[in-house]
Amino acid sequence: MKAIVQDRYGPPETLTLADVPTPRPNPDEVLIRVEAASLNAYDWHAMRGDPRMARLALGRVRPRARIRGRDVAGRVEDVGADVQGIRPGDAVFADLGDANGAFAEYVCVPEALVAPRPANLTPQQAAALPLAGVTALVGLRDAGRVEPGHRVLVNGASGGVGTLAVQLAKALGATVTGVCSTRNVDLVRSLGADHVVDYTRDDFTRAAGRHDVVFDLVGNRSLTALRRASTPTGTLVLSGGGVYRGGSLVGPVWLMARGRLLAPLVRQRVVVLSTTPGRDHLDTLRAHAEAGHLTPVIDRAYPLDEVPEAIRYLEGEHARAKVVITL
């Protein structure tokens, strides 16, 4: 089969299209014929092994996972002997986690990570959901504890996670303020945001309004500034680091560490977001999508052999919403 492989850390040029053996599922695995995959900031961090501390998990000398990509949508080609809830021919989607492998014609995935894909979404839209959608869902519902009537601010509202977070916050009954650049104001408003702040003109951390939940997906404001945007008893959810462009030992981890240190010292809740792949969250995303609450926005689509160019675009061109790979 064809796959995008990488044998050393580095820029997009280290990614090559190669012929590799088609995998065979273990007893608890599902073999998926890939129809679409999507890119996340995770992918270029994993590609470069950056920040360097991440190599403890990704592989100290070279990438432990040779085939890149973690978001996938496709159809089940085969199942292992112990798989019970999934059959060949099923349309599915999944987040592969650090195992990667989505940028290929076929991939084996543990059954526990695979869910039926939303019936009303295309494969490209479904592939855009797993990592970004779960981040938005966990950040708002679990970490933020968003309830009807809450005022929610999403910093980074036009990105892959942000475009989904705006829609999910509205589905949870919140009044939503999205923060983005001038060119994305109309996009964020079209997703249902009640208010849109153009950060090139206004500083949302110094505006008069306060929010019950501030969901930071960018990491371009200090904790002090973010707390100013929150009510005295509000919640600050940190999932930032989008402005980090590489080249350090710990990268955005330092901002998260400061958040953890601050949390017990202030009245506001400060939550450093973490997520793990799994079917339960994907089932919730599917329910929201099929109810019409959630539609992924696709910025650009690239064929498999242009994955290096797709990652180059994601790194340097401030992509709006999601970039996908089609097979």
N, C-alpha and C positions, 0 to 999 in steps of 0.2 A: 504494500500500500504506500501511498504518498504521505509524507509528514514533514512538518517543520522541526528540524532538529538543531541542537546546540551542544557543542562539546567544550566550550570555554566561555567564561563571562566576558561581556563586552557590548558594543553597540549593535544596532540592527544587522550590520554586515556579518555578525557571527551566526546569524540564523540562515539555514540553508534548507532547500527542498530536497528530500532524499527518499529513496525507496527503502523501506524497513519492513520486517515481517509483520503480518497482520496478527494482532494479539488473540489469544484464546482465553475465554473466561474461566476463572477459578470457580469452585463450587458456589461461592456466594456472590458472584459477579454477573454483570450484564454486559454483553457486547453490543455497542451502539454504532450504527452506521451514521456518521456525522453529516448533518445537513447544514448546520451553522454553528459558529462559535462567536464569542465576543471578547473584546479587549477590556482590560482594567488597568489602572495604575500598577496594580500588583504585577502585571506581566512584564512591564519594562523594568521594574525593580528586580524581579527574578532574573530577567535577561542579563542585567548588569551586575547582579549580586550586590546590590546597593540599597541601603547602607551596608557597610561591610559586616556589621554584627548579624545581619540577616543570614549570612552564609553558614552560621551555626545550624540553621534549620534547612537551608537550601542545598548545602554542600560546601565544604570548606575550600576545596581546591577548584572544583568544577561543578556545574549543575548536577545534582543528584537525579533530577528528572530530565531526561534528554529531550523529550518532546514538550514544547511549550503549550500554554493555554489551559484555563481551568473552567470556563463557562461553555456549556455545550447543549445543543438541542439536536435530536435526530430520531431515528427509528431503531427499535431493538432488532438486532440480527440473530442473536443467540443468547441463551441463558445458561448459567451453571446448574449443576445437579440439585443444589439446595435452594435455588430461587423459586419462590412460590407466587408472589404477587404480581409478577411482570411476565409478559409473553412476547415471543417474536412478533414483530409487526406493530407493537405499541409505539405511539408517539410520546417521547419523554424529553425531559430536560434535567440538568444536574450541574452542581458545582463540584469539581473534582478535587478541590483543596490543593495542598502542596504536592500531591501526586502529579498534577498537570496531565497533559496528553490530549487536549481538545483540538489542537491544530493538526489534525490528521484525518484520514478517511474513516478510520475506525478507532474506537477506544473502549477499554474494559473499565467498568465502574462498579464498585460495591453496590449491591441492591439498596442498602440503607441510604445512599446518597441520591437515588434516582426517583423522580416523581412523574406522573402523567403530566404532559404539558397542557397549558390552557387551550381549550378547543377553538377559541376565537382569535388566537394569535398565530402569525406566521412563524416558521422556524427561526427566522432572523430575530423577530421580536422576543420569542421565548428564550433564545440564547442570550439576549440582553438582560434577562431578569435575575439569574441566580445570585451572583456575588453582590451586585449593586442593590438588588431588591431586598435581599436578606439584611444587608447593612442598614438600609432605610427602615425596614420593618422593625428590626431589633432596636435600632436607635430611637425610634419614636414610641413604639408600643411598650417595649420592655424597659429600656433605659430611661426614656423620657416620661413614660406613664401618661401619654397624651389621652385626654378625655374630651368629650364634647364641650365646646365653649372655651377651651384653652387657646391662648395666643401662642403660636409657634413661629419661630424665625429659623429659616434655613439659609445658612451662609454657604454659597456654592450651589445655588438652586438650578443652574443650567448644566451641571455636570451629570455624569452617569448616575451617581447616587442621588444627587439633588433633584433631578427631574422626576424621579420615582418618589422621593421623600415628599415633595410638594403634593403629589397626587394622593399618597397614603395619608398624609396629615389631614387633607380635606375629607378623605373617606372616614377618618376617625372623628370627624366633627369639629376640627379646629379651625380657627381663623389664621390664615397663613400669610406670612411675609417672606418673600424670596429676595435674596441678595444676589446680584449678578452684574455683568457689564452692560453697557449701552446696547450692544448688538443683540443681546439676549433678552431684553425686557419683554418684547412681545411674546417670545416663546414661553417664558415663565408665566406670564399672565394667561396665556392660552391653556396652561396646565391647571388653572384654577386658583392661582395665588390671588388673595384678596388685595394685597399690597406688594409692590415691587420697588426695591431700593437699588438704584444704579450706583454702584460703589465708586465709579469714576467721578461722581458729582456729590454724593452725600456719604457721611460716615454713620453707619447704622448704630455704632456703639455710642454715639453722642446724640441720637435722636431722642425725642421726648418720650416716646412709647416704651413700655417694658413688656417682656414676654415671659410666659409661664415656662416655655421650653426654648432654649437656644441650641440648635443642632449645627455644630461647626464642622464643615467638611473641607475646609481650606487650610486652616492653621496659619492665617496671615494676621491675626490679631492676638494681643497679649491676653492672658487670663483675666487681668484686671479690666481690660476693655470689654471682653465678652461678658463679664459679670455685670458691667454697667447696663448691658442690654437686657438683663434678666430682672424679674421681680425679686424682692428681698428673699423670698422663699422659693424661687423658681429653680429650674433644673438646667444645667449646662452639660450637654453631651458632646464629648470630644471624639471626633473621628477624622481629625484634620491631617495635614501634611501635604496637601495638594500643591503648595508652593515650593516644596522641597525639590530641588533639581539635581540632587545627587552629589556624591563626592565626600561624604563624611563617614565617621565610624558608626554613629547611632541614628543620624537623620532625625525624623520627626518623633522618635521615641522619647527624646528629651522633653518635648512639650507634654507628652502623655505622663511622663514621670512627675513633672511639676504639678499636673492635675491631680494625680494620686496623693501627693504630699499636701496639696491645698485642701482636699475634700473634707478631712475631719476638722478643719479650722474655721470653716465658714458656715453660715446658715443655709446658703444655697446648696443644692445637691450638685456635685461635680462628678460626672460619670465618664470614665474612660471606656470607650466601646470596644468590645471584642465579640467576635462571632465565630461559629463553627458550622461547617456544611452539614446538612441533614434534610430529610424529607419533610419533617413537620412544617418548617418555615416555607418550603416550596409549595406545599399544599395550601397554605394560607395565601401566598401570592397568587396561586392559580385561582382561588376563590375570588379574590379582589379583581383579577383580570376578567374573569368570566362574568362578574357582576357589572363590568363597565367602569370600575373605579381606577383601573391601572392600565395604561397603554405605553409601553416603552417607546421612546423617541430615538430614531436611528439617524445619526449624522451622515455617516458614509459606510459603504460596504465594499469590501475588497475580496478577490478570489484568494484561494489558499497560497498560491505562489507569490502573492504580494503582501504576505504578513510583515516582512521587514519594513516595507513602505507604510503599512498601516500603523505599526508601532512608532515609526518616525513621525507620522502625523500626530499621533496621540501625545507623544513627548513634547513636540514643539509648536503645535498650531492651536492649542487651546480648543480641543474638540468640544462640540456641544453634544450633550447627552451621550449616546453610545456609538462606538465604532464596531462593526461586525465583520465576520469572515464568512463567506458563503462557499459551499461545496456542491 
